[in-house]
Amino acid sequence: MLVLNKLEFSHNLRRTLQHVSQLPPLPETTQALLELRNDPNANIERLIGLIEKDPSLTAFIMKYARMSIFGYGERISSVHHAITLVLGFNTALNLTLCTISAGCFKLPNDGALGRIRIWSQALTCAALSSELCQKMADKHLINCDLAYLNGLFHNFGHLLFGHLYPREFSFLNNLVSRHPEHNARILQLHTFGIAYDTIGMYLIKAWNLPEEIMIAVAEQHFPDYSGNHAAYVKLIAVSKRLLSNSANADGCPGLETATLLKELGIDESDAKVAQERICGMQKEFLVIAEEISE
C-alpha cells in the first residue's frame, strides 16, 4: 500500500520538473533530427542515414510502412522504400524523433500505463489527428505535421513520471489496470495531486520543442481552451474522444464532440470515416508497440 501526502508530493514533483538539469536530456540524435526538421535544405538521404545507424529504429520504420492500410507489405525492403513510397519525409522524421526521445525513459512494458500501451495509444492518436487535420476546411489553421507530433507526444508525461518515480508509477499502473472503468488521469490526480498532462508539459518545455506541442499536451483535457494554438488542443481532444467513443475522455463532457468538429471545420461524416479507418488499425499499432518495447 502506497502512503503519501499528495500535496507535498505534488509540490516536490513540480519543483523537480522546473529544474531542467533534473530531467532526462534530449538525446543527441533527437537534437540532430530537430535540426534536420528546421533545415530548409534537408533531404531524405540525411534522414535515412540517421535512421539506419540504429537497427531497431530501422526495423520499426519498415514495420510501420508495411502496415496493411498502406498496401505495400513486404515490398517495403528498405528504409528508403519506407520513406519514399509510404511515409514521406515529415512523417518518417516525426516517428523517428518520438521513438528516440522515448528511449531515454525507463518504464515497465506491461499494464494499463506500461510502455506497450502508451506507445499504442500514441501511434493511434497521432494517426487519427493527422487524418482529421487533412479533413479540415481551413488547411492553414493547423500544421498537420505538428498535429501528428502532438499525438505522438501527448502521453509522454506517463513516461517521465515512471522514470522519476518508479515505485509510485508501479502503484498507479496497478491501480489503473485494476479499475479500467475509471479515468486514468483522475486516478493519478486524486492519488498524487498532479497528472501526466502537466508533467508532459514541463518535459516538452524543457526539451524546447515547438510551443504548439507544449500547449496541446498541457491543455488536451480542456477542449474549451481558447488561448494560443487552441485548434491543436481541440484536435487532439477530438481524436481522443473518437478513439474512446466517449466525451468523458476529457474534462469537458458537456461540450459536444459535434461542436468541436464544427469549430475545426471537419464534417462529421468525414470524422466518422477517419475514426473507422484508424480504429481498424489498432491491432497493428499494438503489434508495432510491442516490438518497439522489446
Buried (B, 14 or more C-beta within 10 A) or exposed (E): EEEBEEEEBBEEBBEBBEEEEEBBEBBEBBBBBBEBBEEEEBEBEBBBEBBBEBEEBBBBBBBBBBBEEBEBEEEBEBBBBBBBBBBBBBBBBBBBBBBBBBBBBEBBBEBBBBBBBBBBBBBBBBBBBBBBBBBBEEEEBBBBBBBBBBBBBBBBBBBBBBBBBBEBBBBBBBBBBEEEEEBBBEBBBEBBBBBBBBBBBBBBBBBEBBBBBBBBBBBBBBBBBEEEBBBBBBBBBBBBBBBEEEBEBBBBEEBEBEEBBEBBBBEEEBBEEBBEEBBEBBEBBBBBBBBBBE
